[in-house]
Amino acid sequence: MSDKPLSSLPELVSCSECQAGVMRLKFVTYFTWLDDELITVPNFPAWICDVCGRREYDEKSISWLTMLLSPNAGKPTGHKRATPRTNRRSAPRPSAES
């Protein structure tokens, strides 16, 4: 039996493909193409059916990976920084009486 409390264990979800299996969290190597380059990501979370082998990847992890592999990752967003304003004291105005 696990040392974890039952409330922290994931609930069992039946497979949407075969309806006979149970989806279990496993860490697998994820493969994807980025233009002409094959990218592999080890230890990627996936829900895998114990009967038919269907894989469903963790949505948060896919979003995170997509952001990291984006060609714009690390580039400036195009927002210009506001230049700091200096306190300029205006010269005293000449009076009309002089």
NUGUPA-801611 format. One line per field, with one value per atom (N, C-alpha, C): residue in three letters; z, y, x; atom name. Coordinates in Angstrom, 3 decimals. Layout:
code = [ALA | ...] $
zz = [Z | ...] $
yy = [Y | ...] $
xx = [X | ...] $
site = [CA | ...] $
***
This chain:
code = [MET | MET | MET | SER | SER | SER | ASP | ASP | ASP | LYS | LYS | LYS | PRO | PRO | PRO | LEU | LEU | LEU | SER | SER | SER | SER | SER | SER | LEU | LEU | LEU | PRO | PRO | PRO | GLU | GLU | GLU | LEU | LEU | LEU | VAL | VAL | VAL | SER | SER | SER | CYS | CYS | CYS | SER | SER | SER | GLU | GLU | GLU | CYS | CYS | CYS | GLN | GLN | GLN | ALA | ALA | ALA | GLY | GLY | GLY | VAL | VAL | VAL | MET | MET | MET | ARG | ARG | ARG | LEU | LEU | LEU | LYS | LYS | LYS | PHE | PHE | PHE | VAL | VAL | VAL | THR | THR | THR | TYR | TYR | TYR | PHE | PHE | PHE | THR | THR | THR | TRP | TRP | TRP | LEU | LEU | LEU | ASP | ASP | ASP | ASP | ASP | ASP | GLU | GLU | GLU | LEU | LEU | LEU | ILE | ILE | ILE | THR | THR | THR | VAL | VAL | VAL | PRO | PRO | PRO | ASN | ASN | ASN | PHE | PHE | PHE | PRO | PRO | PRO | ALA | ALA | ALA | TRP | TRP | TRP | ILE | ILE | ILE | CYS | CYS | CYS | ASP | ASP | ASP | VAL | VAL | VAL | CYS | CYS | CYS | GLY | GLY | GLY | ARG | ARG | ARG | ARG | ARG | ARG | GLU | GLU | GLU | TYR | TYR | TYR | ASP | ASP | ASP | GLU | GLU | GLU | LYS | LYS | LYS | SER | SER | SER | ILE | ILE | ILE | SER | SER | SER | TRP | TRP | TRP | LEU | LEU | LEU | THR | THR | THR | MET | MET | MET | LEU | LEU | LEU | LEU | LEU | LEU | SER | SER | SER | PRO | PRO | PRO | ASN | ASN | ASN | ALA | ALA | ALA | GLY | GLY | GLY | LYS | LYS | LYS | PRO | PRO | PRO | THR | THR | THR | GLY | GLY | GLY | HIS | HIS | HIS | LYS | LYS | LYS | ARG | ARG | ARG | ALA | ALA | ALA | THR | THR | THR | PRO | PRO | PRO | ARG | ARG | ARG | THR | THR | THR | ASN | ASN | ASN | ARG | ARG | ARG | ARG | ARG | ARG | SER | SER | SER | ALA | ALA | ALA | PRO | PRO | PRO | ARG | ARG | ARG | PRO | PRO | PRO | SER | SER | SER | ALA | ALA | ALA | GLU | GLU | GLU | SER | SER | SER] $
zz = [0.000 | 0.000 | 0.000 | -0.621 | -0.736 | 0.583 | 0.813 | 1.998 | 1.824 | 0.596 | 0.326 | 0.797 | 1.288 | 1.649 | 0.399 | 0.560 | -0.581 | -1.318 | -0.622 | -1.269 | -2.273 | -2.166 | -3.099 | -4.289 | -4.282 | -5.394 | -6.517 | -7.796 | -8.897 | -8.987 | -9.381 | -9.514 | -10.793 | -10.798 | -11.953 | -13.059 | -14.270 | -15.424 | -16.455 | -16.950 | -17.963 | -19.308 | -20.161 | -21.471 | -22.388 | -23.055 | -23.975 | -25.302 | -25.562 | -26.803 | -26.683 | -25.683 | -25.594 | -24.496 | -23.596 | -22.467 | -21.514 | -21.791 | -20.918 | -20.012 | -20.489 | -19.744 | -18.823 | -18.038 | -17.103 | -17.505 | -17.542 | -17.873 | -16.634 | -16.809 | -15.705 | -16.100 | -15.127 | -15.377 | -15.446 | -16.560 | -16.751 | -17.358 | -17.261 | -17.844 | -19.014 | -20.202 | -21.449 | -22.201 | -23.277 | -24.151 | -25.185 | -25.248 | -26.166 | -27.412 | -28.588 | -29.859 | -30.585 | -31.182 | -32.011 | -33.039 | -34.123 | -35.164 | -35.027 | -35.175 | -35.215 | -36.547 | -37.528 | -38.922 | -39.381 | -39.727 | -40.204 | -39.115 | -37.883 | -36.790 | -35.830 | -35.520 | -34.562 | -33.155 | -32.316 | -30.931 | -30.036 | -29.075 | -28.095 | -26.708 | -25.910 | -24.541 | -23.610 | -22.839 | -21.925 | -20.698 | -20.045 | -18.793 | -18.926 | -20.013 | -20.268 | -19.736 | -18.979 | -18.400 | -19.453 | -19.379 | -20.296 | -19.557 | -19.893 | -19.366 | -20.398 | -20.003 | -20.929 | -20.483 | -21.439 | -21.155 | -20.926 | -19.862 | -19.540 | -20.412 | -21.275 | -22.157 | -23.612 | -24.174 | -25.603 | -25.867 | -24.846 | -25.013 | -25.482 | -25.571 | -25.983 | -25.064 | -25.663 | -24.890 | -24.959 | -23.823 | -23.746 | -22.948 | -23.579 | -22.940 | -22.049 | -20.991 | -20.027 | -20.726 | -20.654 | -21.365 | -20.915 | -19.607 | -19.102 | -19.629 | -19.650 | -20.127 | -21.618 | -22.398 | -23.838 | -24.060 | -23.307 | -23.432 | -23.097 | -22.028 | -21.593 | -22.670 | -23.222 | -24.249 | -25.518 | -25.905 | -27.082 | -26.922 | -25.724 | -25.473 | -25.584 | -25.023 | -25.078 | -26.508 | -27.325 | -28.691 | -29.679 | -29.209 | -30.083 | -30.654 | -31.953 | -32.529 | -31.901 | -31.231 | -30.597 | -29.135 | -28.624 | -27.218 | -26.967 | -25.953 | -25.571 | -26.310 | -27.307 | -28.055 | -27.382 | -27.536 | -26.972 | -27.582 | -26.821 | -27.278 | -28.161 | -28.284 | -29.131 | -28.352 | -27.074 | -26.249 | -25.939 | -26.199 | -25.894 | -24.429 | -23.844 | -22.454 | -22.398 | -21.398 | -21.213 | -20.725 | -21.345 | -20.899 | -19.623 | -18.666 | -17.405 | -17.620 | -16.982 | -17.093 | -16.028 | -16.437 | -15.475 | -15.051 | -13.855 | -13.363 | -13.894 | -14.847 | -15.393 | -14.742 | -14.201 | -13.607 | -14.668 | -14.837 | -15.861 | -15.345 | -16.260 | -15.905 | -15.490 | -14.568 | -14.157 | -15.346 | -15.417 | -16.505 | -16.268 | -17.341 | -17.154 | -16.847 | -15.961 | -15.590 | -16.610 | -16.768 | -17.725 | -17.230 | -15.961 | -15.385 | -15.726 | -16.061 | -16.275 | -17.611] $
yy = [-1.182 | 0.000 | 1.238 | 2.306 | 3.537 | 4.307 | 5.078 | 5.929 | 7.213 | 7.507 | 8.734 | 8.590 | 9.683 | 9.618 | 9.423 | 8.791 | 8.509 | 9.763 | 10.888 | 12.115 | 12.639 | 12.249 | 12.751 | 11.824 | 10.631 | 9.708 | 10.113 | 9.996 | 10.371 | 9.411 | 9.949 | 9.083 | 8.266 | 7.066 | 6.190 | 6.680 | 6.742 | 7.190 | 6.080 | 5.687 | 4.633 | 5.213 | 4.348 | 4.745 | 5.137 | 6.269 | 6.726 | 5.965 | 5.242 | 4.479 | 3.088 | 2.307 | 0.910 | 0.686 | 1.626 | 1.554 | 0.395 | -0.419 | -1.551 | -1.238 | -0.413 | -0.126 | 1.069 | 1.267 | 2.394 | 3.240 | 4.553 | 5.478 | 5.668 | 5.444 | 5.573 | 6.550 | 7.356 | 8.330 | 7.622 | 7.860 | 7.325 | 8.428 | 8.264 | 9.240 | 8.579 | 9.153 | 8.555 | 9.568 | 9.119 | 10.039 | 10.574 | 11.886 | 12.563 | 12.958 | 12.688 | 13.020 | 14.041 | 15.044 | 16.012 | 16.577 | 17.091 | 17.700 | 19.207 | 19.843 | 21.296 | 21.615 | 21.996 | 22.129 | 20.780 | 20.698 | 19.440 | 18.703 | 19.126 | 18.547 | 17.766 | 16.525 | 15.709 | 16.088 | 16.439 | 16.823 | 15.699 | 15.280 | 14.272 | 14.885 | 14.590 | 15.096 | 13.899 | 13.561 | 12.414 | 12.763 | 11.748 | 11.908 | 12.867 | 12.745 | 13.606 | 12.924 | 13.634 | 13.000 | 12.663 | 11.439 | 10.994 | 10.030 | 10.070 | 9.114 | 8.004 | 6.766 | 5.643 | 4.550 | 4.063 | 2.989 | 1.687 | 0.965 | -0.290 | -1.459 | -1.241 | -2.308 | -2.026 | -0.897 | -0.633 | 0.236 | 0.880 | 1.684 | 3.113 | 3.549 | 4.929 | 5.896 | 6.956 | 7.975 | 9.293 | 9.924 | 11.284 | 12.074 | 13.131 | 13.910 | 14.987 | 15.287 | 16.299 | 17.666 | 18.328 | 19.583 | 20.695 | 20.807 | 21.845 | 21.642 | 20.397 | 20.090 | 20.374 | 20.069 | 20.358 | 21.868 | 22.641 | 24.106 | 24.657 | 24.151 | 24.590 | 24.276 | 23.064 | 22.658 | 23.488 | 23.750 | 24.570 | 25.963 | 26.526 | 27.842 | 27.805 | 26.766 | 26.658 | 26.481 | 25.748 | 25.483 | 26.569 | 27.561 | 28.644 | 29.391 | 29.719 | 30.461 | 31.840 | 32.345 | 33.654 | 33.589 | 32.391 | 32.254 | 32.994 | 33.812 | 34.545 | 35.847 | 36.128 | 37.373 | 38.462 | 39.701 | 40.793 | 40.800 | 41.235 | 41.222 | 42.410 | 43.371 | 44.523 | 45.719 | 45.528 | 46.663 | 47.486 | 48.777 | 49.644 | 50.037 | 50.094 | 50.537 | 52.037 | 52.439 | 53.863 | 54.488 | 55.588 | 56.257 | 57.014 | 56.920 | 57.613 | 59.118 | 59.781 | 61.237 | 61.867 | 62.880 | 63.606 | 64.848 | 65.244 | 66.463 | 67.657 | 68.300 | 69.501 | 70.713 | 71.495 | 72.722 | 73.801 | 74.376 | 75.414 | 76.689 | 77.394 | 78.684 | 79.639 | 80.497 | 81.481 | 82.319 | 82.548 | 83.352 | 84.833 | 85.471 | 86.926 | 87.627 | 88.546 | 89.249 | 90.351 | 90.715 | 91.724 | 93.109 | 93.241 | 94.557 | 94.989 | 94.116 | 94.554 | 95.141] $
xx = [0.841 | 0.000 | 0.880 | 0.420 | 1.180 | 1.174 | 2.246 | 2.315 | 1.524 | 1.092 | 0.350 | -1.089 | -1.682 | -3.105 | -3.955 | -5.089 | -5.961 | -6.397 | -6.509 | -6.959 | -5.943 | -4.657 | -3.653 | -3.440 | -4.044 | -3.898 | -4.846 | -4.401 | -5.293 | -6.463 | -7.610 | -8.777 | -8.641 | -9.191 | -9.083 | -10.012 | -9.462 | -10.233 | -10.189 | -11.366 | -11.386 | -10.963 | -10.441 | -9.939 | -11.101 | -10.965 | -12.013 | -11.955 | -10.873 | -10.729 | -11.358 | -10.907 | -11.364 | -12.414 | -12.593 | -13.521 | -13.237 | -12.239 | -11.922 | -10.737 | -9.834 | -8.615 | -8.750 | -7.706 | -7.627 | -6.425 | -6.623 | -5.541 | -4.672 | -3.376 | -2.431 | -1.335 | -0.904 | 0.150 | 1.493 | 2.200 | 3.551 | 4.402 | 5.700 | 6.616 | 7.322 | 7.121 | 7.596 | 8.463 | 9.066 | 9.784 | 8.802 | 8.678 | 7.766 | 8.548 | 7.989 | 8.616 | 7.759 | 8.401 | 7.690 | 8.662 | 8.106 | 8.930 | 8.891 | 10.042 | 10.155 | 10.821 | 10.020 | 10.462 | 11.002 | 12.279 | 12.868 | 13.636 | 13.497 | 14.278 | 13.384 | 13.790 | 13.051 | 13.498 | 12.537 | 12.808 | 12.320 | 13.145 | 12.726 | 12.805 | 11.801 | 11.733 | 11.567 | 12.604 | 12.490 | 11.646 | 11.120 | 10.364 | 9.184 | 8.439 | 7.290 | 6.033 | 5.181 | 3.989 | 2.934 | 2.425 | 1.379 | 0.467 | -0.811 | -1.787 | -1.887 | -1.578 | -1.523 | -2.485 | -3.279 | -4.228 | -3.467 | -3.835 | -3.148 | -3.618 | -4.634 | -5.107 | -4.699 | -5.144 | -4.903 | -3.676 | -3.142 | -1.938 | -2.167 | -3.422 | -3.712 | -2.976 | -2.416 | -1.697 | -2.431 | -2.562 | -3.082 | -2.067 | -1.548 | -0.498 | -1.081 | -0.363 | -0.762 | -0.843 | -1.995 | -2.221 | -1.290 | -1.059 | -0.158 | 1.257 | 1.704 | 3.045 | 3.178 | 2.137 | 2.153 | 2.227 | 1.449 | 1.477 | 2.857 | 3.440 | 4.765 | 5.804 | 5.747 | 6.693 | 6.506 | 5.270 | 4.986 | 5.574 | 5.438 | 6.007 | 7.528 | 8.149 | 9.610 | 10.129 | 9.392 | 9.826 | 9.418 | 8.688 | 8.248 | 9.452 | 9.425 | 10.541 | 10.714 | 9.684 | 9.764 | 10.191 | 10.445 | 10.834 | 12.135 | 12.143 | 13.338 | 13.546 | 12.711 | 12.849 | 12.016 | 12.434 | 11.636 | 10.242 | 9.282 | 7.896 | 7.547 | 8.455 | 8.175 | 7.694 | 7.431 | 7.032 | 8.278 | 8.191 | 9.323 | 9.264 | 10.422 | 10.482 | 10.250 | 9.542 | 9.317 | 10.615 | 10.998 | 12.215 | 11.907 | 12.816 | 12.551 | 12.558 | 11.645 | 11.568 | 12.454 | 13.141 | 13.964 | 13.204 | 13.406 | 12.762 | 13.541 | 12.975 | 13.610 | 12.969 | 13.828 | 13.305 | 13.312 | 12.205 | 12.127 | 12.768 | 13.362 | 14.002 | 12.914 | 13.246 | 12.216 | 11.780 | 10.495 | 9.959 | 10.287 | 10.618 | 10.870 | 9.551 | 9.621 | 8.395 | 8.126 | 6.904 | 6.496 | 6.883 | 7.196 | 7.485 | 8.897 | 9.837 | 11.209 | 11.407] $
site = [N | CA | C | N | CA | C | N | CA | C | N | CA | C | N | CA | C | N | CA | C | N | CA | C | N | CA | C | N | CA | C | N | CA | C | N | CA | C | N | CA | C | N | CA | C | N | CA | C | N | CA | C | N | CA | C | N | CA | C | N | CA | C | N | CA | C | N | CA | C | N | CA | C | N | CA | C | N | CA | C | N | CA | C | N | CA | C | N | CA | C | N | CA | C | N | CA | C | N | CA | C | N | CA | C | N | CA | C | N | CA | C | N | CA | C | N | CA | C | N | CA | C | N | CA | C | N | CA | C | N | CA | C | N | CA | C | N | CA | C | N | CA | C | N | CA | C | N | CA | C | N | CA | C | N | CA | C | N | CA | C | N | CA | C | N | CA | C | N | CA | C | N | CA | C | N | CA | C | N | CA | C | N | CA | C | N | CA | C | N | CA | C | N | CA | C | N | CA | C | N | CA | C | N | CA | C | N | CA | C | N | CA | C | N | CA | C | N | CA | C | N | CA | C | N | CA | C | N | CA | C | N | CA | C | N | CA | C | N | CA | C | N | CA | C | N | CA | C | N | CA | C | N | CA | C | N | CA | C | N | CA | C | N | CA | C | N | CA | C | N | CA | C | N | CA | C | N | CA | C | N | CA | C | N | CA | C | N | CA | C | N | CA | C | N | CA | C | N | CA | C | N | CA | C | N | CA | C | N | CA | C | N | CA | C | N | CA | C | N | CA | C | N | CA | C | N | CA | C | N | CA | C | N | CA | C | N | CA | C | N | CA | C] $
***
